[in-house]
């Protein structure tokens, strides 16, 4: 049986060759007070503005990935 078909063989292979990937440092989150929203739509608009602000303040490498995700999200609308 091939390794690609055998679940236990996959786990043994992964356990023998662990790959640890360090996460890049994330941008600092802006300070914001506790808020109440009347509707989910209002909350979603606020969250979207917050995510855009975080993406704008992100380091260049993170900003590029956030921008590409943002463009992908806009293309589905």
C-alpha positions, 0 to 999 in steps of 0.5 A: 500500500502506498504511503498516500493511502495509509493514514498511519504511515502518513502520521509516522512519516510526519512524526519522523520529519517534523517541520516547525514554521515560525509565524511572522510577527503580527502588527499591533492591534489598535486600541478600541473601547467596548462597543454595542451595535444595534445590528449585525450589519453595523458590527460587520461594517465596524469590523471591516473598517478595523481590519482595513486599518490593521492591514494599512498599519501592517509591515510590508510583507504582511500588508501585501498578503492582507491586500491580496486577501482584500482584493479576493474578498472584493472580487466576490461581491 
